Amino acid sequence: MMSLSHAIGTVAMPPKWSLGYHQCRWSYDSSEKVLKVVRTFREKGIPCDVIWMDIDYMDGFRCFTFDSNRFPDPKSMADDLHSIGCKSIWMLDPGIKKEKGYFVYESGSETDVWIKKADDSPFIGEVWPGDCVFPDFTCERTRTWWASLVKDFVSNGVDGIWNDMNEPAVFKTTTKTMPESNIHRGDADIGGVQNHSYYHNVYGMLMARSTYEGMAMSNTDKRPFVLTRAGFIGSQRYAATWTGDNLSNWEHMHMSLPMVLQLGLSGQPLSGPDIGGFAGNATPKLFGRWM
């Protein structure tokens, strides 16, 4: 294990608050709901250090935006959370809505950051917002562009970021990801121009790296906190990992133990499952045992 860590790098030191209790459910649909959940923890005397925002905080699932009705003032909400000792983590996915006038799509097109098809046009795949394009994180230009978006995003009082759907997941395809024939214009030192099958396994890690670097740029005095669903050996340098969409049942509780132990043996000590399960509702007995 020591020699593996020397080869692949050790885990980034996480912020101390990230070692506490995290409350996360899909999904809290308004800032009022978020504050109500945390205040209820306080009223009941149950420790809660962090609350997580899934895709419903966004305006129509557009990354780097906030729904103006349900999350009208994220900075104020973050300040309210901080005043009662709670941090917030917000989701960013790789699928960027293909929409004229949407600032992320426009700036990405201008900077030429999208993964291409064999015919050199941007690949379009369906995810939560509908038709999406996907940043090519194998390219330094793209990672710098993404990191600058993250840096600006953090100024809304964001304490941490989770990268989901970054396998990358694509709806309505038999493989549930993008075609292997897609083209990445990777940096020369990691393989250069290659098709998607060459870079698929490192896509999630490179997205997490870009997110980590953007958070580091936003505040050099704070340790970034990033969580990623997809990773590769070495991704522990940039992000924690969770084991994805599990079920609220005993079998998945049992499965989660070897998954986390084997991640640790593979150089990723900062990992965990959704305790209690993602899909379904845990019984009090299952939840207590899992904790």
C-alpha positions as CSV (number, residue, x, y, z in Angstrom):
1,M,0.0,0.0,0.0
2,M,2.9,2.4,0.8
3,S,4.5,1.8,-2.5
4,L,1.2,2.1,-4.4
5,S,0.6,5.5,-2.7
6,H,4.1,6.6,-3.7
7,A,3.2,5.7,-7.3
8,I,-0.2,7.2,-7.6
9,G,-0.2,10.0,-5.0
10,T,-1.9,10.3,-1.6
11,V,-5.3,11.6,-0.7
12,A,-5.7,15.4,-0.7
13,M,-6.2,16.5,3.0
14,P,-9.9,17.2,3.3
15,P,-11.3,20.2,5.2
16,K,-12.0,19.2,8.8
17,W,-15.8,19.8,8.5
18,S,-16.1,17.2,5.8
19,L,-15.3,14.5,8.3
20,G,-18.6,15.2,10.1
21,Y,-22.2,14.1,9.5
22,H,-23.5,14.8,5.9
23,Q,-27.3,15.0,5.2
24,C,-28.2,14.3,1.6
25,R,-31.4,13.3,-0.1
26,W,-32.7,13.6,-3.7
27,S,-33.9,16.2,-3.3
28,Y,-34.4,19.4,-1.4
29,D,-36.5,21.5,-3.7
30,S,-36.1,25.0,-2.1
31,S,-33.8,27.0,0.2
32,E,-36.7,27.0,2.7
33,K,-36.7,23.2,2.7
34,V,-32.9,23.1,3.1
35,L,-33.0,25.4,6.1
36,K,-35.9,23.6,7.7
37,V,-34.1,20.3,7.5
38,V,-31.0,21.7,9.2
39,R,-32.9,23.6,11.8
40,T,-34.8,20.4,12.6
41,F,-31.5,18.6,13.2
42,R,-30.6,21.5,15.6
43,E,-33.9,21.3,17.4
44,K,-33.6,17.6,17.9
45,G,-30.0,17.9,19.1
46,I,-28.7,15.6,16.3
47,P,-25.3,16.7,14.9
48,C,-25.3,17.7,11.2
49,D,-22.3,19.4,9.7
50,V,-23.1,19.5,5.9
51,I,-26.2,19.5,3.7
52,W,-26.2,18.6,0.0
53,M,-27.9,20.2,-3.0
54,D,-28.9,17.9,-5.8
55,I,-29.8,19.1,-9.4
56,D,-33.1,20.7,-8.2
57,Y,-31.3,23.9,-7.1
58,M,-30.5,24.7,-10.8
59,D,-32.5,26.6,-13.3
60,G,-33.8,23.8,-15.5
61,F,-30.8,21.6,-14.7
62,R,-28.4,24.1,-16.2
63,C,-25.1,23.8,-14.4
64,F,-23.7,26.9,-12.7
65,T,-27.2,28.5,-12.4
66,F,-29.7,28.8,-9.6
67,D,-33.5,28.5,-9.8
68,S,-34.7,32.1,-9.3
69,N,-37.9,31.1,-7.5
70,R,-36.8,28.2,-5.3
71,F,-33.2,29.3,-4.7
72,P,-33.4,33.0,-5.2
73,D,-30.4,34.0,-3.0
74,P,-28.0,31.1,-2.6
75,K,-25.4,33.3,-0.8
76,S,-28.0,34.4,1.8
77,M,-29.0,30.7,2.3
78,A,-25.3,29.7,2.7
79,D,-24.8,32.6,5.3
80,D,-27.9,31.3,7.2
81,L,-26.5,27.8,7.2
82,H,-23.0,29.0,8.3
83,S,-24.6,31.0,11.2
84,I,-25.9,27.7,12.6
85,G,-22.7,25.8,11.9
86,C,-23.6,23.9,8.7
87,K,-21.8,23.8,5.3
88,S,-23.3,23.2,1.9
89,I,-22.3,21.1,-1.1
90,W,-23.7,21.7,-4.6
91,M,-23.9,19.4,-7.6
92,L,-22.2,20.0,-11.0
93,D,-22.7,17.5,-13.8
94,P,-20.7,17.3,-17.1
95,G,-23.8,17.5,-19.4
96,I,-24.2,21.1,-20.5
97,K,-27.5,22.1,-22.0
98,K,-27.2,22.9,-25.7
99,E,-29.0,26.2,-25.7
100,K,-28.3,29.5,-27.4
101,G,-27.9,32.3,-24.9
102,Y,-27.0,30.0,-22.0
103,F,-23.7,31.4,-20.8
104,V,-21.9,28.1,-20.2
105,Y,-22.9,26.7,-23.6
106,E,-21.9,30.0,-25.3
107,S,-18.5,30.3,-23.6
108,G,-17.7,26.6,-24.1
109,S,-18.5,26.8,-27.8
110,E,-16.4,29.9,-28.1
111,T,-13.5,28.2,-26.4
112,D,-14.0,25.0,-28.4
113,V,-14.2,22.7,-25.4
114,W,-16.8,20.1,-26.5
115,I,-16.2,16.4,-27.2
116,K,-16.6,15.8,-30.9
117,K,-18.1,13.1,-33.1
118,A,-16.0,11.5,-35.9
119,D,-17.3,14.2,-38.3
120,D,-15.9,17.0,-36.1
121,S,-19.2,18.3,-34.9
122,P,-19.9,18.4,-31.1
123,F,-21.4,15.2,-29.7
124,I,-25.0,15.8,-28.4
125,G,-26.4,13.4,-25.9
126,E,-29.5,13.6,-23.6
127,V,-29.1,14.0,-19.9
128,W,-31.3,15.9,-17.2
129,P,-31.6,19.2,-19.1
130,G,-32.4,17.6,-22.5
131,D,-29.9,17.8,-25.4
132,C,-26.4,18.3,-23.9
133,V,-22.8,18.8,-25.0
134,F,-19.9,17.5,-22.9
135,P,-16.6,19.2,-22.0
136,D,-13.5,17.4,-23.1
137,F,-11.6,17.3,-19.8
138,T,-8.7,15.5,-21.5
139,C,-7.6,18.9,-22.9
140,E,-5.9,21.5,-20.7
141,R,-7.9,24.3,-22.4
142,T,-11.1,22.7,-21.3
143,R,-9.9,22.1,-17.7
144,T,-8.9,25.8,-17.4
145,W,-12.3,26.9,-18.8
146,W,-14.2,24.7,-16.3
147,A,-12.0,25.7,-13.4
148,S,-12.7,29.4,-14.0
149,L,-16.5,28.6,-14.0
150,V,-16.1,26.8,-10.7
151,K,-14.1,29.6,-9.2
152,D,-16.9,32.1,-10.0
153,F,-19.6,29.6,-8.8
154,V,-17.9,29.2,-5.4
155,S,-18.4,32.9,-4.7
156,N,-22.1,32.1,-4.0
157,G,-21.2,30.7,-0.6
158,V,-20.5,27.2,-2.0
159,D,-18.4,25.1,0.5
160,G,-18.0,22.0,-1.6
161,I,-18.9,20.5,-5.0
162,W,-20.0,17.0,-6.0
163,N,-19.5,15.8,-9.6
164,D,-22.2,13.3,-10.6
165,M,-23.1,11.6,-13.9
166,N,-19.4,11.8,-14.8
167,E,-18.8,8.3,-16.2
168,P,-20.1,10.2,-18.4
169,A,-23.7,9.0,-18.2
170,V,-25.9,9.6,-21.3
171,F,-29.6,8.7,-21.5
172,K,-31.3,6.7,-24.2
173,T,-28.1,4.8,-25.3
174,T,-27.6,1.0,-25.0
175,T,-24.3,1.5,-23.2
176,K,-25.6,4.3,-20.9
177,T,-22.6,6.4,-22.0
178,M,-21.3,8.1,-25.1
179,P,-20.2,6.2,-28.3
180,E,-16.7,4.9,-28.3
181,S,-16.1,6.5,-31.6
182,N,-16.3,10.1,-30.1
183,I,-13.1,12.1,-30.4
184,H,-11.1,13.6,-27.5
185,R,-8.4,16.1,-28.3
186,G,-6.3,15.1,-25.3
187,D,-3.0,16.7,-24.1
188,A,0.0,15.2,-25.7
189,D,1.4,13.9,-22.4
190,I,-1.7,11.7,-21.7
191,G,-2.2,10.3,-25.2
192,G,-3.2,13.1,-27.5
193,V,-6.1,12.8,-29.9
194,Q,-7.9,9.5,-29.2
195,N,-11.4,8.1,-29.4
196,H,-13.7,7.8,-26.3
197,S,-12.8,4.2,-25.5
198,Y,-9.2,5.3,-24.8
199,Y,-10.2,8.0,-22.3
200,H,-13.5,6.7,-20.9
201,N,-12.1,5.5,-17.6
202,V,-10.3,8.7,-16.7
203,Y,-13.1,11.1,-17.8
204,G,-14.6,11.4,-14.3
205,M,-11.2,11.8,-12.6
206,L,-10.2,14.6,-15.0
207,M,-13.5,16.4,-14.4
208,A,-12.9,16.1,-10.6
209,R,-9.4,17.5,-11.1
210,S,-10.8,20.5,-13.0
211,T,-13.4,21.1,-10.2
212,Y,-10.7,20.8,-7.5
213,E,-8.4,23.2,-9.3
214,G,-11.3,25.8,-9.6
215,M,-12.1,25.5,-5.9
216,A,-8.4,25.9,-5.1
217,M,-8.2,29.1,-7.2
218,S,-11.3,30.5,-5.5
219,N,-9.7,30.6,-2.1
220,T,-6.0,29.6,-1.5
221,D,-6.6,29.5,2.3
222,K,-9.3,26.8,2.2
223,R,-8.9,23.1,1.4
224,P,-11.2,22.2,-1.5
225,F,-13.9,19.5,-1.0
226,V,-14.9,17.6,-4.1
227,L,-16.9,14.3,-4.3
228,T,-17.0,12.3,-7.5
229,R,-19.1,9.4,-8.6
230,A,-16.7,8.2,-11.3
231,G,-13.0,7.9,-10.7
232,F,-9.8,6.1,-11.6
233,I,-6.6,5.2,-9.7
234,G,-5.2,8.5,-8.7
235,S,-8.5,10.4,-8.3
236,Q,-8.0,10.5,-4.6
237,R,-5.6,13.4,-5.2
238,Y,-8.6,15.6,-6.2
239,A,-11.8,14.1,-4.7
240,A,-13.6,11.8,-2.3
241,T,-15.7,9.0,-3.9
242,W,-19.1,7.6,-3.2
243,T,-20.4,4.2,-4.4
244,G,-23.3,5.5,-6.5
245,D,-27.0,4.9,-6.5
246,N,-27.7,2.1,-4.0
247,L,-30.9,0.7,-2.6
248,S,-32.3,0.9,0.9
249,N,-31.9,-2.8,1.7
250,W,-29.8,-5.1,3.7
251,E,-28.0,-6.6,0.7
252,H,-26.8,-3.2,-0.4
253,M,-25.6,-2.5,3.2
254,H,-23.5,-5.7,3.1
255,M,-22.2,-4.9,-0.4
256,S,-21.1,-1.4,0.7
257,L,-18.5,-2.7,3.2
258,P,-16.2,-4.6,0.8
259,M,-16.7,-1.7,-1.8
260,V,-15.3,0.9,0.7
261,L,-12.6,-1.4,2.0
262,Q,-11.4,-2.2,-1.5
263,L,-11.4,1.5,-2.4
264,G,-9.2,2.0,0.6
265,L,-6.8,-0.7,-0.5
266,S,-6.7,0.9,-4.0
267,G,-5.5,4.2,-2.6
268,Q,-8.8,5.9,-2.0
269,P,-9.4,6.1,1.8
270,L,-12.0,8.9,1.6
271,S,-15.1,7.1,0.3
272,G,-18.5,5.9,1.4
273,P,-21.9,4.7,0.3
274,D,-25.2,6.5,0.7
275,I,-25.9,5.3,4.3
276,G,-29.5,4.2,4.4
277,G,-29.6,3.9,0.7
278,F,-30.3,6.3,-2.2
279,A,-33.5,4.6,-3.7
280,G,-36.3,3.7,-1.3
281,N,-36.5,4.5,2.5
282,A,-34.5,2.6,5.1
283,T,-36.3,1.1,8.1
284,P,-35.0,2.6,11.4
285,K,-33.3,-0.8,12.1
286,L,-31.5,-0.8,8.8
287,F,-30.5,2.9,9.1
288,G,-29.2,2.4,12.6
289,R,-27.2,-0.7,11.7
290,W,-25.7,1.0,8.7
291,M,-24.6,4.0,10.7
